[in-house]
Amino acid sequence: MKSEKGITLVELLAALAILGIIVVAIMSVFSTGANSSERTASRQQLQQEANLIVEQIRTSYLENEKSELIPDKFKVKIVGDELKITTIDNVMTKTLSTDYQYKLAEAPGTAERILDRTKATQFYLEICSNDQCHELQTSFSKLN
């Protein structure tokens, strides 16, 4: 008998098939990890934006009430892709956030919410970007 050295074509194809399966499995794991990381970063960005909005509203809510220039009520309203805080008569307006989709009530269609500094007020905000949303429910009140 002859001593055969080397590999056959069948062995080479089998090794390549096994290697291909391993590479596809590894790439799938990396792809899933990258997508998960992107979703988590997007969710965290929405949460930070919602917290910033609530903090700005809280600052307005807690403004010094001893001044007659500061009215008891103000509005938070959605104007296009902007979330604004305004006086009741819409004279003074400040933009809280832009470039997201907002919802101020659990039922759709509420474009503004009136907040009264003299009493405790419940507040709901849903902020969305692409396929990610963050929902926030809180209340504003002052201790007398």
QUIMO-V178172 format. One record per residue. PHI is phi in degrees with one decimal (999 if undefined). PSI is psi in whole degrees, 0 to 359 (999 if undefined). BURIAL is I if it has 16 or more other C-alpha atoms within 10 Angstrom, else O. Layout:
BEGIN
phi->PHI psi->PSI burial->BURIAL
phi->PHI psi->PSI burial->BURIAL
END
This chain:
BEGIN
phi->999 psi->151 burial->O
phi->-88.4 psi->149 burial->O
phi->-87.9 psi->118 burial->O
phi->-95.4 psi->128 burial->O
phi->-117.4 psi->147 burial->O
phi->107.0 psi->185 burial->O
phi->-123.9 psi->154 burial->O
phi->-88.3 psi->168 burial->O
phi->-64.0 psi->323 burial->O
phi->-64.3 psi->317 burial->O
phi->-63.7 psi->319 burial->O
phi->-63.5 psi->315 burial->O
phi->-65.0 psi->321 burial->O
phi->-64.2 psi->317 burial->O
phi->-63.9 psi->318 burial->O
phi->-65.5 psi->322 burial->O
phi->-64.8 psi->316 burial->O
phi->-64.0 psi->317 burial->O
phi->-61.5 psi->319 burial->O
phi->-61.8 psi->318 burial->O
phi->-63.6 psi->318 burial->O
phi->-64.7 psi->316 burial->O
phi->-63.0 psi->317 burial->O
phi->-62.8 psi->319 burial->O
phi->-64.0 psi->317 burial->O
phi->-65.1 psi->316 burial->O
phi->-63.3 psi->324 burial->O
phi->-64.0 psi->318 burial->O
phi->-64.3 psi->315 burial->O
phi->-64.4 psi->319 burial->O
phi->-63.7 psi->315 burial->O
phi->-62.2 psi->318 burial->O
phi->-63.4 psi->318 burial->O
phi->-65.8 psi->318 burial->O
phi->-64.3 psi->318 burial->O
phi->-63.9 psi->319 burial->O
phi->-63.6 psi->319 burial->O
phi->-65.1 psi->317 burial->O
phi->-63.6 psi->319 burial->O
phi->-64.8 psi->317 burial->O
phi->-63.5 psi->319 burial->O
phi->-64.4 psi->317 burial->I
phi->-64.1 psi->319 burial->I
phi->-66.1 psi->322 burial->O
phi->-63.3 psi->317 burial->O
phi->-63.6 psi->319 burial->I
phi->-63.7 psi->317 burial->I
phi->-64.8 psi->319 burial->O
phi->-63.6 psi->317 burial->I
phi->-63.8 psi->318 burial->I
phi->-63.6 psi->321 burial->O
phi->-63.5 psi->316 burial->O
phi->-60.1 psi->312 burial->I
phi->-63.3 psi->322 burial->I
phi->-65.8 psi->321 burial->O
phi->-66.8 psi->321 burial->O
phi->-66.3 psi->317 burial->I
phi->-59.9 psi->319 burial->O
phi->-60.7 psi->316 burial->O
phi->-65.8 psi->321 burial->O
phi->-64.3 psi->323 burial->I
phi->-93.4 psi->11 burial->O
phi->-55.2 psi->156 burial->O
phi->-58.6 psi->115 burial->O
phi->-83.4 psi->354 burial->O
phi->-76.3 psi->342 burial->O
phi->-81.7 psi->135 burial->O
phi->-75.1 psi->346 burial->O
phi->-77.5 psi->343 burial->O
phi->-98.6 psi->114 burial->O
phi->-71.8 psi->159 burial->O
phi->-72.1 psi->333 burial->I
phi->-120.0 psi->150 burial->O
phi->-149.0 psi->167 burial->I
phi->-117.8 psi->146 burial->I
phi->-112.6 psi->125 burial->I
phi->-141.2 psi->157 burial->I
phi->-99.8 psi->126 burial->I
phi->-127.5 psi->100 burial->O
phi->65.0 psi->239 burial->O
phi->-104.3 psi->25 burial->O
phi->-118.9 psi->147 burial->I
phi->-110.9 psi->123 burial->I
phi->-123.2 psi->156 burial->I
phi->-118.0 psi->130 burial->I
phi->-138.0 psi->164 burial->I
phi->-74.3 psi->166 burial->I
phi->-58.8 psi->322 burial->I
phi->-86.4 psi->8 burial->O
phi->62.1 psi->20 burial->O
phi->-74.5 psi->310 burial->O
phi->-103.1 psi->126 burial->O
phi->-129.9 psi->139 burial->O
phi->-133.3 psi->132 burial->O
phi->-82.2 psi->125 burial->O
phi->-88.9 psi->322 burial->I
phi->-161.9 psi->154 burial->I
phi->-138.6 psi->165 burial->O
phi->70.6 psi->24 burial->O
phi->-129.5 psi->173 burial->I
phi->-102.3 psi->134 burial->I
phi->-121.1 psi->154 burial->I
phi->-141.2 psi->129 burial->I
phi->-102.3 psi->0 burial->I
phi->-149.5 psi->159 burial->I
phi->-67.7 psi->330 burial->O
phi->-86.3 psi->134 burial->O
phi->-67.9 psi->157 burial->O
phi->103.6 psi->352 burial->O
phi->-85.5 psi->113 burial->O
phi->-98.8 psi->350 burial->O
phi->-150.7 psi->157 burial->I
phi->-136.4 psi->128 burial->I
phi->-94.2 psi->130 burial->I
phi->-112.2 psi->136 burial->I
phi->-112.4 psi->120 burial->I
phi->-68.3 psi->342 burial->I
phi->-85.9 psi->352 burial->O
phi->-145.5 psi->163 burial->O
phi->-65.5 psi->137 burial->O
phi->-131.6 psi->129 burial->O
phi->-78.5 psi->146 burial->O
phi->-139.3 psi->135 burial->I
phi->-125.2 psi->135 burial->O
phi->-142.4 psi->131 burial->I
phi->-120.7 psi->128 burial->I
phi->-122.4 psi->131 burial->I
phi->-129.9 psi->149 burial->I
phi->-145.9 psi->123 burial->O
phi->56.2 psi->242 burial->O
phi->-104.3 psi->7 burial->O
phi->-106.3 psi->140 burial->O
phi->-134.6 psi->152 burial->I
phi->-131.7 psi->130 burial->I
phi->-110.3 psi->136 burial->I
phi->-134.7 psi->129 burial->O
phi->-125.0 psi->130 burial->O
phi->-151.3 psi->180 burial->O
phi->-138.0 psi->151 burial->O
phi->-113.4 psi->133 burial->I
phi->-157.8 psi->162 burial->O
phi->-122.6 psi->147 burial->O
phi->-87.3 psi->130 burial->O
phi->-93.3 psi->999 burial->O
END
